[in-house]
Amino acid sequence: MTIHAQALLFDNDGTLVSSLDSVERCWTRWAREYGITAEEFGRVELHGRPAAEIVADLLPAGLVPEAVARVEQLEVEDVPGGGVRLLPGTEDFLDSLPADAWAVVTSATRRLAEARLDAVGIRPKTLIAADDITRGKPDPEPYLLAARRLGVDPAGCVVFEDAPAGLQAGRAAGMTTVALTTTHRAHELVADVVVENLSALSAQVTDGGVRISMRG
C-alpha cells in the first residue's frame, strides 16, 4: 500500500494523542453538574464531535453557551494532571514531515486543542479547531478549510482519523482516508486504509509531496 499526498490532515484526540480517560472524567462530572442522567448521556455520541453540538443535544439552547464553557474549563484543567498522552508512532511520523505539509484538524476548541498538543510537545504550524468553523465533523468544512489554509487541492490531501464522524467528513471533502483503530473497531470504520495506529506507517518526502507506506 502506497499513498501519495500533497498534505496530511490529522485529527487530534484518538489519532495523535489519547485523552479518553480525561474526556470520560470531565464529561461525567459535567453531566452530574447539569443533572443529566446516565441514560440520556449514553444516547449521545461524544467522540469526534464539537462540544457545542454535544451539549446542544442534551440541554436547552439557553444553557448551551455556559455549559460549553464549563466543560471546556474542566478539560483544560485536567490536562496537567496526565489528561493526555502521545499515541504510538505519532512523534516519529510527524517528525518525518515538513511543517507546511500537515495540519491538525480537531473538533476541540482552540484553547483545549493547544493545551493538549502543547502538553505532549506537538506544535503544528496549521491548526483548525472548533472556533474556526460553523459546521463540525461529519460535515467536510473543517477538512476543506485545512486544505485551503495549506494551499492544497482537497484531492491531494490524506485524512487520518479514528472516529466515524471524522472519516465521513474526510470522504465528503473528497480526500483519501486512513482510519486508526485506537478508539473504534475496524469494522466500524469506513476508510481507504485501516491501521492500528501511526506506528504502522512511514512517510517519505518526495519532489511531488509525501509518500505514505505500510511498515514491514
C-alpha positions in Angstrom: 0.0 0.0 0.0 1.4 3.4 -1.0 -0.4 6.7 -0.9 0.9 9.9 -2.5 -0.2 13.2 -0.8 0.5 16.9 -1.0 -0.9 17.4 2.5 -1.6 15.3 5.6 -4.5 16.2 7.8 -4.7 14.7 11.3 -7.5 14.6 13.8 -6.0 15.0 17.3 -7.8 13.1 20.0 -7.6 9.3 19.3 -5.3 9.9 16.3 -2.2 11.8 17.5 -2.9 11.7 21.3 -5.2 9.9 23.7 -7.3 11.9 26.1 -10.1 9.3 26.5 -9.7 9.0 30.3 -9.8 12.8 30.6 -12.8 13.1 28.4 -14.7 10.5 30.4 -13.7 12.1 33.7 -14.6 15.6 32.7 -17.8 14.9 30.8 -19.1 12.6 33.6 -18.5 15.4 36.1 -20.1 17.9 33.8 -23.2 15.7 33.3 -23.7 15.4 37.0 -23.4 19.1 37.5 -26.2 19.7 34.9 -28.4 16.9 36.1 -28.1 14.7 33.0 -28.9 11.1 33.6 -26.6 8.2 32.6 -29.3 7.1 30.2 -29.5 10.5 28.5 -25.8 10.8 28.4 -25.3 7.3 26.9 -27.5 8.1 23.9 -25.2 10.9 22.7 -22.2 10.2 20.5 -19.2 12.0 22.2 -16.2 11.2 20.1 -15.1 13.3 17.2 -17.8 15.9 17.5 -17.6 19.6 18.7 -18.6 20.1 22.4 -21.2 22.7 21.4 -23.1 20.1 19.3 -22.9 17.5 22.1 -24.2 20.0 24.6 -27.0 21.1 22.3 -28.2 17.5 22.1 -28.5 17.4 25.9 -29.6 20.9 27.1 -32.0 23.7 26.2 -30.5 26.3 23.8 -30.3 29.0 26.5 -27.9 26.9 28.6 -25.6 25.8 25.8 -23.0 28.7 25.9 -22.5 28.5 29.6 -22.4 24.7 29.6 -19.9 24.5 26.7 -17.6 27.0 28.6 -17.9 24.8 31.7 -16.9 21.5 30.0 -14.0 23.3 28.2 -12.7 24.6 31.5 -12.9 21.1 33.1 -11.0 19.6 30.2 -8.3 22.3 30.1 -7.8 22.0 33.9 -7.4 18.2 33.5 -4.5 18.3 31.0 -1.7 19.0 33.5 -2.8 16.0 35.6 -2.0 13.5 32.9 -5.1 14.1 30.8 -3.3 13.4 27.5 -0.6 11.1 26.2 1.0 10.5 22.8 -0.2 7.5 20.8 2.3 5.0 19.3 4.1 6.3 16.2 2.9 9.9 16.5 6.2 11.5 17.3 8.3 9.7 14.6 5.6 10.1 11.9 5.2 13.9 12.5 9.0 14.4 12.7 9.3 13.0 9.2 7.0 15.6 7.7 7.8 19.2 6.6 5.9 21.7 8.8 4.0 23.2 5.9 2.7 19.8 4.7 0.5 18.8 7.6 -2.2 20.2 9.8 -4.2 19.2 12.9 -8.0 19.3 12.4 -9.8 18.9 15.6 -13.4 19.1 17.0 -12.0 20.6 20.2 -11.8 24.3 20.8 -8.5 26.0 20.0 -7.8 26.6 23.7 -8.3 23.0 24.6 -6.5 21.7 21.5 -3.5 23.8 22.1 -3.4 22.8 25.8 -3.4 19.1 24.8 -0.9 19.4 22.0 1.5 21.6 24.0 1.4 19.0 26.8 2.9 16.4 24.5 5.2 18.7 22.5 3.2 18.9 19.3 3.2 22.4 17.8 1.5 22.3 14.4 2.0 25.3 12.0 -1.6 24.9 11.0 -4.4 24.1 13.4 -8.1 24.0 12.6 -10.3 24.0 15.7 -14.0 24.2 16.5 -13.6 28.0 16.8 -12.7 28.2 13.1 -15.7 26.6 11.6 -19.5 26.8 11.5 -20.3 23.1 10.9 -18.3 20.4 12.6 -17.5 16.8 11.5 -19.1 14.9 9.9 -19.5 18.0 7.7 -16.5 18.4 5.4 -16.0 22.1 6.3 -13.1 21.5 8.8 -11.0 19.5 6.3 -11.8 21.7 3.4 -10.7 24.7 5.4 -7.4 23.0 6.3 -6.8 22.3 2.6 -7.3 25.9 1.8 -5.0 27.1 4.6 -2.3 24.8 3.3 -2.9 25.8 -0.3 -3.6 22.2 -1.5 -6.4 20.7 -3.6 -8.6 18.5 -1.4 -8.0 15.6 -3.8 -4.3 15.8 -2.8 -5.0 15.5 1.0 -5.0 12.4 3.2 -7.1 12.5 6.3 -6.0 10.5 9.4 -8.9 9.7 11.8 -10.1 7.3 14.5 -13.8 8.3 14.5 -16.6 7.5 12.0 -17.7 11.2 12.0 -14.2 12.4 11.1 -13.8 9.7 8.3 -17.2 10.8 6.9 -16.0 14.4 6.9 -12.8 13.4 5.0 -14.7 11.4 2.4 -17.2 14.2 1.9 -14.3 16.5 1.3 -13.0 14.3 -1.5 -9.9 13.2 0.4 -8.2 9.9 0.9 -8.9 8.5 4.3 -6.8 6.5 6.7 -8.5 5.0 9.8 -6.8 4.2 13.1 -8.3 1.5 15.3 -7.4 3.4 18.5 -11.0 4.0 19.7 -13.2 2.0 17.3 -13.1 -1.5 15.9 -12.0 -1.9 12.2 -15.5 -3.0 11.1 -16.9 0.3 12.4 -14.6 2.4 10.3 -15.1 3.1 6.6 -11.8 4.3 5.0 -9.4 3.7 2.2 -6.8 2.2 4.6 -7.3 0.9 8.2 -4.3 0.5 10.5 -3.8 0.1 14.2 -2.0 3.4 14.8 0.6 5.7 13.1 3.4 3.3 14.0 2.2 1.1 11.2 3.1 3.8 8.6 6.1 5.6 7.3 6.3 8.8 5.4 8.9 9.8 2.9 9.2 13.3 1.4 9.5 13.3 -2.4 9.6 16.0 -5.1 5.9 15.6 -5.6 4.9 15.6 -1.9 4.8 12.8 0.6 4.7 9.1 0.0 3.0 7.1 2.8 3.7 3.4 3.1 3.0 0.5 5.4 5.9 -0.5 7.5 7.3 -4.0 7.1 
